[in-house]
Amino acid sequence: MFELIPWRNYRASLVRPRKDLFDWVFNEVEVPRIWETEREWVPAFDVSETESEIIVRAELPGMDVADIDITLTDGLLTLKGEKKQEKEDERENYHRLERRYGSFSRTLALPKVVKAEAIDASYKDGVLTVTLPKGDEHKPKKIEVKS
Amino acid sequence: MSDKELQVRGKQEAPADREQTRPGPVFMPAVDIFESGDVITLLADVPGVSSDRINIDVREDQLTITAEIDPQKSEEERYLLHEYETGMYQRAFSLSDRVDQSKISATMKDGVLRLDLPKAEKAKPRRIEVKTD
């Protein structure tokens, strides 16, 4: 029986999120999960800052823009999405399966207040760039000393 | 939350089997390889690479993918969180004589390279008819 389990199940089990014991036991006994390759994953992020902007970049190769969801609530920026495995009927004979599929969600606490209405997001070559202009109160201001 | 146990998926650095002419890390792109009918398809994740910065070389039965990640950070940016590294992608595969090397085609879309490797005539699945007298 053991040798009949596909090899990709083994890899998937390494990244399986263990929520708590109950969930874990539940997941273990759920038989169809053996065939599932779509799991949660965490894309790599860069967050950088200039004088006027905060820039968030995420590596999301092969995504459909419609599947990316960006929300800003109370200074928390959440990027969510799902990378779907293209379903092609004849894609049966896998030699390698290293790319990640499934859903991801990541929330960043923004270090500064940003102008929510001026946020810009673009997707190019598999990289998502979110540009968040800082609020005016963070712009350097020169204060004159009166004599 | 389960998020604590999920690891950020960074790039995997390639084994240094050859010297690079430029500084910077070399990563191994994650690939899917599958067969469907007459074609073997290779999908490689190369986020941050534009199609003119990728080079596919077939030589002596070895297919080498080399790609350069465009650094997107400008001078005045200061990192608050840095997980996404830039450098090069490189990975080589040996091709068997089952692949028709003259017919390999490549496309790039949204940071994913797709290579279609048509099977050589002799490796194509063939159905043999049984004749009856």
Interface residues (C-beta under 8 A of the other chain):
Chain A: V15 P17 R18 K19 E40 W41 V42 P43 A44 F45 D46 V47 S48 E49 T50 E51 I54 I55 R57 A58 E59 L60 P61 G62 M63 E88 E90 R91 E92 N93 Y94 H95 R96 L97 E98 R99 R100 S105 L108 P111 Y123 D125 G126 V127 T129
Chain B: M1 S2 D3 E5 L6 Q7 V8 R9 G10 K11 A30 V31 D32 I33 F34 E35 S36 G37 I40 L43 D45 V46 P47 G48 V49 S50 D70 Q72 K73 S74 E76 E77 R78 Y79 L80 L81 H82 E83 Y84 E85 K109 D110 G111 V112
